[in-house]
C-alpha cells in the first residue's frame, strides 16, 4: 500500500442488456449501441490510491489482475502518476453484467476526484466509454451505468453524446443464474453474428418504443436471444421452466446468464441463484 497516498472511492452499478444493435463510427465516443437494459445494485466499488513514483497495479476482488479497460482509463487520466486500483466486484466478470464498464467508470470518477482533474461527470464517464470501445469489452454499458434505472439507448455513444430514455420501474427484484462466459470481443468480430444482432436489435427497439414496459422488454429480449442464435440450450431450458412457473425470463447480453422476475423457485433447480434489485441511480463518488 502507498504511504501518504491520495485516495478516492466510487461506485458503479452493473448493467444487464436484453437486446442491442451495434453502431460503429470513426469516433470511439460516437461508437456504441442502441438497445435496452437495466442497472443492478450489485455492482463495483473502486478505491484508487495515487502518488508519484512506483508501479501501477490493479486488484480485482483482492487479486492482482490484468484489466485492459481499467488500465486504459488509468493511462488516460493518471499517466504521470503511480496508481493502485482496488475494485470489489459483486457480479461475475465476463458474463453480461457490464463488469468491465463498471470498473472503468468507477475508476474514472475516483481518479477525477483524487487528482482534482475538474472533469465534468460526463467527461470522466466518456473516458470509460472510450476505454470499453477501444478494448472491445462493451458498447453501451457505461452510458447506462452513468444513468441508472431501466435505460433505452436510443442513439449510440458515450455519456454526453448518446441519447437515452428511462422506463419508469419500481424496486424490481431480479433473480439470476450464471452458467458461463461469452467473450464480447469474439461476438463483436464475427460478421455473421453481427448481422443477426443488428437485424433483431433494430426490430426489438422499434417495438419497445411503441410499448415501453418492463414486461415487453423481457418478451423482446427473449425473442432477440432466440433470433440471434445467442441463446444456449441450457438457457432455453431455464427460461422455459421460469415461464411454466408463471415468471418471465431472458438471457443477459453477452453472457450465458438467465435473469428473471418471479422466477426464483424455478431458477434454483438449475444452479446457485443470486438476487439484486434494480439500481435507480448512476455511478457516483462514495
Secondary structure, DSSP 8 states (H G I E B T S, - for coil): --TT-EEEEEEEEEEEEEEEEEE--SSTTT-EEEEEEEEEEEEEEEEEEEESSS--EEEETTEE---HHHHHHHHHHHTTSEEEEEEEESS-TTSSS-HHHHHHHHHHHHHHHHTT----HHHHHHHHHHHHHHHTS-SSHHHHHTT-SEEEEEE-SSTTTSEEEEE---S-EEEEEEEEE--HHHHHT-HHHHHHHHHHHHHHHHHHHHS--HHHHHHHHHHHHHHHT---HHHHHHHHHHHHTT-EEEE-BTEEEEEEES-HHHHTTTS--EEEEB--S--EE-
